[in-house]
Amino acid sequence: MTTVVQPWWLRFSERAFSFNFIAFSFVMFSCWFPTGFSATFSTFAFLFALPLFISRIDKVVKISLFEKVGLVLFGWLLLSIFWSQAGVMDSLGYLSEYRLYFMVPVFAAALLYLPKTQEWALYLAVLGAVVALITSYGLGFGWWKIEGALNSLANRIYHGFIMSALLLVALLIARHAHGAFRIGAVVVAVLTAYNVLNIETGRTGFLQVIAVSFIFVLLSVSRLKAAMLASIAFVGLGVAYLSLDQFNAQVDLTLDNIERMVVNDDYESGVGFRIEAYRGAIQIGTENPWRGVGVGDVVTELQTLARSGQIRIMTDNVHSEFMNMLIAAGIPALLLFSAFVLSIAWVGFQYRKVDRASGDAFIGISVIIFMSALFNSTIKDYGEKHALLIILSLLATKHLADRVKPINKGSSGR
C-alpha cells in the first residue's frame, strides 16, 4: 500500500494545534490562569486547527446533528445583524460571543486523526478539574489563602459547571473501571458533590450536581432500582439540608428571596434580580417574536427598559441562555437553542448503542447545559463556554471517528 506523506505545513499545524489544545484544556479546567492567558491558547488552537479542518473538509459532511443545529443557530444570529440598530462591527463583537457553534466542528475535524491529542486533552482537563477541586477544599477549610479567591479560583457559577462535569466523568469511570480506578473515581465523585453542596455553594451548582446524579442513575440501573435510589436520594437531600450548613443557608436564602419578592415586591436579591431580568427578556421577546432585536442590540434594549422604569434592574445580561436567544433573534433562536441542547442528548441516546460510556457522556453534558442555561448565560459567558467547547469537541470527535473511514497509514497519529 502506498504511504501518504503529509506536507510539512500540515504536520506543523498538527503539532502546534495539539500543544495549544492540550494546554487550553488544562488551563480552562484548573481555573488557575487569567482570561488573557487561556484566550491565547484557544486562539492559537483555532488558527492551527483551520488548516487541518480544510484538509479534512470531506469528512465534515458527517458531523453530528447537534453541530449542524449549532451552525444553523449561528447563521440565524449572523442574519440578525441586518436588523440590529448597532453598527456592524459592534454587532460582530457581540456575535463572536457565540463562536462555540462554529469552533466545535473545526476542533472536531482537527482532532479526528490525533488520538494521542484527544487522550492528553481529556487527561489534562480531568487533572485540571481535580486541581480546581483540591484548591477549593484548601480555600474553604483555610489551608491556604489566594488573593482574590474565596472558596474557589473561579466564580461559583463557573466552578459549579466544572465540578458537575468532573462528577459526570467520575461516575462514568466508577461504572466502567475496576479496582483502584473505581475506588478513586468514587472518592472523587463524593468529594465533588460535597464541594458543591457545602463549600463553594451555588444554586445552579446544586441543580447540576443533582441532575447529573439523577440522570446517571436512570442510565445505569433498572427502573425499580432507580425508583428506590430516588427515594433514598430524597431522604439524603433532607439529611443534607439538616446537616450541611452552607447547603442549608443557600436553600433558606432562596426561600427568603422568593418571600421578599412576593410579599414586599422586593427584587433586590439574587432570585429577584433574575426574575426581573427574565420578565424584561420576555417583554422584549413578545414585542419582537420572530426576529428579536438583533444580536447587537440586546444590551441597549435591556438598558432602555431599565431607564424607562419598565423593569427594576439595570443589566446587560439576563442570566439565561434561553432568554438571551429570545431577545437576540426571537422565537426561532430560542427553538434552535433548545434543539441544540436536545440534539446533544439525542446523539447520546443513539451513540450509546455503539459506545455506552460516550453516549451517556453526551446525555449527561446535555443535562448540565440545560440546567446551566436556565439560570446563566452558558454560551455567552467566557468560562462555561470554553469548558463546553473542549468537552463538545472531544465528544464530537469520538462520534465523528466512528462515522468515517480509518486513517491512512501515513498519518502521524499524534
C-alpha positions in Angstrom: 0.0 0.0 0.0 1.3 3.5 -0.9 2.1 5.6 2.1 0.7 9.1 2.0 3.2 11.7 3.2 1.7 14.8 4.6 3.1 18.2 3.6 5.3 19.9 6.2 2.8 22.7 6.9 0.1 20.1 7.8 2.5 18.3 10.1 3.5 21.6 11.7 -0.2 22.5 12.2 -0.9 19.2 13.8 1.9 19.7 16.4 1.1 23.3 17.1 -2.6 22.6 17.4 -2.0 19.6 19.7 0.1 21.6 22.0 -2.3 24.6 22.3 -5.4 22.5 22.6 -4.0 20.3 25.4 -2.7 23.4 27.2 -6.1 25.1 26.7 -7.8 22.1 28.2 -5.7 22.2 31.4 -5.9 26.0 31.7 -9.7 26.1 31.4 -10.5 23.3 33.9 -7.9 24.2 36.5 -9.1 27.8 36.8 -5.6 28.8 37.8 -4.8 31.2 34.9 -6.2 34.6 33.9 -8.6 35.0 31.0 -6.0 36.5 28.6 -3.7 33.5 29.2 -6.4 31.0 28.3 -7.6 33.1 25.4 -4.1 32.9 23.9 -4.2 29.1 23.8 -7.8 29.0 22.4 -6.9 31.4 19.7 -3.8 29.6 18.6 -5.5 26.3 18.8 -8.2 27.6 16.5 -5.8 29.1 14.0 -3.7 25.9 13.7 -6.9 23.9 13.6 -8.1 25.7 10.4 -5.6 24.0 8.0 -6.5 20.6 9.5 -10.2 21.4 9.1 -9.7 22.4 5.5 -7.6 19.3 4.7 -10.4 17.1 6.1 -13.4 19.0 4.7 -14.7 15.9 3.0 -15.2 14.4 6.5 -17.1 17.4 7.8 -20.3 16.4 6.0 -20.5 13.6 8.6 -20.6 15.9 11.6 -23.2 15.1 14.2 -26.7 16.5 14.4 -26.0 18.9 17.3 -23.1 20.5 15.4 -25.4 21.1 12.4 -28.1 22.6 14.6 -25.4 24.9 16.2 -24.3 26.1 12.8 -27.8 26.9 11.8 -28.3 28.8 15.0 -25.1 30.7 14.5 -26.2 31.5 10.9 -29.5 32.9 12.2 -27.7 35.1 14.8 -25.5 36.3 12.0 -28.5 37.3 9.9 -29.9 39.2 12.9 -27.1 41.8 12.4 -29.1 43.1 9.4 -31.9 44.2 11.7 -29.8 45.4 14.6 -29.6 49.1 15.1 -26.0 48.8 16.4 -23.1 49.2 13.9 -21.8 46.1 12.0 -18.6 46.0 13.9 -20.3 46.3 17.3 -22.7 43.5 16.3 -19.9 41.3 15.1 -18.3 41.7 18.5 -21.5 40.5 20.2 -21.8 37.7 17.7 -18.3 36.5 18.5 -19.6 35.5 21.9 -21.4 32.6 20.2 -18.3 31.4 18.3 -18.6 28.0 20.1 -21.1 26.9 17.4 -18.6 27.0 14.6 -15.5 26.3 16.6 -16.7 22.8 17.7 -16.8 21.4 14.1 -13.4 22.9 13.4 -11.8 21.4 16.5 -13.5 18.1 16.0 -12.1 17.8 12.5 -8.7 18.8 13.6 -8.7 16.2 16.4 -10.1 13.5 14.2 -6.8 11.7 13.4 -4.9 12.8 16.5 -5.9 10.1 19.1 -3.0 11.0 21.4 -4.1 14.6 21.4 -7.6 13.6 22.3 -6.3 11.4 25.2 -4.0 14.0 26.6 -6.6 16.8 26.3 -9.0 14.6 28.3 -6.4 13.7 30.9 -5.3 17.3 31.4 -8.9 18.5 31.6 -9.7 16.0 34.3 -6.4 16.8 36.1 -7.2 20.5 35.9 -10.7 19.9 37.4 -9.1 17.9 40.2 -6.6 20.7 40.8 -9.6 23.1 41.0 -11.4 20.8 43.4 -8.3 20.4 45.7 -7.7 24.2 45.6 -11.4 24.8 46.6 -11.1 22.5 49.6 -7.9 24.3 50.7 -9.5 27.7 50.4 -12.8 26.5 52.0 -11.0 24.9 55.0 -8.5 27.7 55.4 -5.4 25.5 54.5 -4.2 28.3 52.3 -5.2 31.8 51.0 -5.0 33.1 47.5 -5.5 36.8 46.7 -8.9 37.4 45.1 -10.2 33.9 45.8 -12.9 33.0 48.3 -13.9 29.3 48.2 -12.6 28.6 44.6 -10.4 30.1 42.0 -13.4 30.7 39.7 -16.7 32.3 40.4 -19.2 29.9 41.9 -21.2 29.5 38.7 -18.1 28.5 36.6 -16.7 26.4 39.4 -20.1 24.6 39.7 -20.0 23.9 36.0 -16.5 22.4 36.1 -17.4 20.3 39.1 -20.6 18.9 37.6 -18.6 17.9 34.5 -16.0 16.3 36.8 -18.8 14.5 38.7 -20.1 13.1 35.4 -16.7 11.8 34.4 -16.0 10.3 37.9 -19.4 8.5 37.8 -18.8 7.1 34.4 -15.3 5.9 35.4 -16.7 4.3 38.5 -19.2 2.4 36.5 -16.8 1.1 33.9 -13.5 0.8 35.7 -12.3 -1.8 38.2 -10.1 -2.0 41.2 -8.2 1.1 42.3 -9.6 3.3 39.5 -13.2 2.6 40.5 -12.4 3.4 44.2 -10.6 6.6 43.2 -13.5 7.6 40.9 -16.0 7.1 43.7 -13.9 9.2 46.1 -13.6 12.0 43.6 -17.4 11.8 42.9 -18.2 12.1 46.6 -15.7 14.9 47.2 -17.0 16.8 44.2 -20.6 16.6 45.3 -19.8 17.7 48.8 -17.7 20.6 47.5 -20.6 22.0 45.5 -23.1 21.4 48.3 -21.2 22.7 51.3 -18.0 24.6 50.3 -18.3 26.6 47.0 -22.0 26.7 47.1 -24.2 28.0 44.3 -27.9 27.3 43.4 -27.1 26.3 39.8 -24.3 24.1 41.0 -26.8 22.3 43.4 -29.2 21.7 40.5 -26.4 20.5 38.1 -25.0 18.0 40.7 -28.4 16.7 41.5 -29.4 16.4 37.8 -26.2 14.7 36.8 -26.6 12.1 39.6 -30.2 11.6 38.7 -29.6 11.0 35.0 -26.7 8.8 35.7 -28.8 6.5 37.9 -31.6 6.4 35.2 -29.0 5.4 32.6 -27.3 2.8 34.8 -29.9 0.8 36.7 -33.4 -0.7 36.2 -36.5 1.4 36.7 -37.2 -0.4 40.0 -33.7 0.3 41.4 -33.9 3.8 40.0 -37.1 4.4 42.0 -35.6 3.0 45.1 -32.5 5.1 44.7 -34.6 8.2 44.0 -36.4 7.7 47.3 -33.1 7.3 49.1 -31.7 10.4 47.4 -34.8 12.4 48.5 -34.2 11.4 52.1 -30.5 12.2 51.6 -31.3 15.7 50.5 -33.3 16.2 53.6 -30.4 15.0 55.7 -28.1 17.3 53.7 -30.4 20.2 54.4 -30.3 19.5 58.2 -26.6 18.7 58.4 -24.7 20.8 55.9 -24.6 24.4 57.0 -23.8 26.0 53.6 -26.4 24.0 51.7 -29.0 24.8 54.4 -28.1 28.5 54.2 -28.4 28.6 50.4 -31.8 26.9 50.4 -33.1 29.3 53.2 -31.7 32.3 51.3 -33.5 31.2 48.2 -36.8 30.9 50.0 -36.2 34.3 51.7 -35.6 35.9 48.3 -38.9 34.5 47.0 -40.8 35.7 50.1 -39.4 39.2 49.8 -40.3 39.3 46.1 -43.9 38.1 46.6 -44.8 39.8 49.9 -42.8 43.0 49.7 -42.3 43.4 46.0 -38.5 43.5 46.7 -36.4 42.3 43.8 -33.0 43.3 45.3 -31.8 39.8 45.7 -30.2 37.0 43.6 -33.6 35.4 42.8 -35.4 38.7 42.4 -32.7 40.0 40.0 -33.1 37.0 37.8 -36.9 37.0 37.8 -36.9 40.7 36.9 -34.3 40.1 34.1 -36.4 37.3 32.7 -39.5 39.5 32.8 -37.7 42.1 30.7 -36.4 39.4 28.3 -39.9 38.1 27.8 -41.3 41.6 27.3 -38.7 42.3 24.6 -39.3 38.9 23.1 -43.1 39.2 22.9 -42.7 42.6 21.2 -40.2 41.2 18.6 -41.2 37.5 18.4 -40.0 36.4 15.0 -36.7 38.2 14.7 -35.7 39.5 18.1 -33.9 42.9 18.3 -30.7 41.6 16.7 -27.6 40.2 18.3 -26.1 43.7 18.6 -29.0 45.4 20.4 -29.6 43.1 23.3 -27.7 45.3 25.9 -29.2 48.5 24.5 -32.8 47.2 24.7 -32.3 45.9 28.3 -30.9 49.2 29.4 -33.7 51.1 27.7 -36.3 49.1 29.6 -34.5 49.9 32.9 -34.2 53.6 32.2 -37.9 53.8 31.3 -38.9 52.1 34.5 -40.4 49.0 32.8 -38.0 46.8 34.7 -36.5 47.4 38.1 -32.9 46.5 37.4 -30.1 47.8 35.1 -28.3 44.8 33.5 -26.5 43.8 30.3 -27.0 40.1 30.9 -30.3 38.3 31.7 -28.5 35.3 33.1 -30.3 32.7 31.0 -29.1 31.5 27.6 -32.7 30.7 26.6 -33.7 34.3 27.3 -30.6 35.6 25.5 -31.7 33.8 22.4 -35.3 35.1 22.7 -34.1 38.7 22.9 -31.4 38.5 20.2 -33.2 36.6 17.5 -36.7 35.8 18.6 -38.5 32.5 18.9 -36.6 30.9 16.0 -33.3 31.3 18.0 -35.0 30.1 21.2 -36.2 27.0 19.4 -32.9 26.4 17.7 -31.0 26.6 21.0 -33.5 24.3 22.6 -32.9 21.9 19.7 -29.2 22.2 20.1 -29.4 21.0 23.7 -31.9 18.3 22.9 -29.9 17.1 19.9 -26.8 16.5 22.1 -28.9 14.2 24.2 -30.4 12.6 21.0 -26.9 11.9 19.7 -26.1 10.4 23.0 -29.0 8.0 23.1 -28.2 6.9 19.6 -24.5 6.6 20.2 -24.7 4.6 23.5 -25.7 1.6 21.3 -22.2 1.8 20.0 -20.3 3.2 23.0 -22.3 3.3 26.2 -19.9 5.5 28.1 -19.5 8.1 25.4 -23.3 8.1 24.7 -24.0 8.7 28.4 -21.4 11.4 28.5 -23.3 13.2 25.7 -26.6 12.8 27.6 -25.0 14.0 30.9 -23.5 17.1 29.2 -26.8 18.0 27.7 -28.4 17.9 31.1 -25.6 20.1 32.5 -26.1 22.6 29.7 -29.8 22.6 30.2 -29.7 23.3 33.9 -26.9 25.9 33.4 -28.7 27.7 30.6 -31.9 28.1 32.5 -30.2 30.4 35.0 -27.0 31.5 33.4 -25.6 32.7 30.0 -23.8 29.4 29.4 -22.8 30.1 25.8 -22.3 33.8 26.2 -20.2 33.7 29.4 -16.5 33.1 28.9 -15.7 30.3 31.4 -18.6 27.9 30.8 -18.4 28.5 27.0 -14.8 27.4 26.7 -15.1 24.5 29.1 -18.0 23.4 27.0 -16.0 23.9 23.8 -13.4 21.4 25.0 -16.0 18.9 26.1 -18.1 19.0 23.0 -15.1 19.0 20.7 -13.8 15.8 22.3 -17.2 14.1 22.2 -17.9 15.2 18.6 -14.5 13.9 17.5 -15.2 10.5 19.1 -18.6 10.4 17.4 -17.1 11.5 14.0 -14.3 9.0 14.2 -16.8 6.1 14.2 -18.5 7.5 11.1 -15.6 8.0 8.7 -13.1 5.6 7.1 -9.9 4.7 9.0 -7.0 7.0 8.6 -4.3 6.2 6.0 -1.2 4.7 7.5 0.8 7.8 6.5 -0.9 10.0 9.2 1.2 11.0 12.2 -1.5 9.9 14.7 -0.3 12.2 17.4 
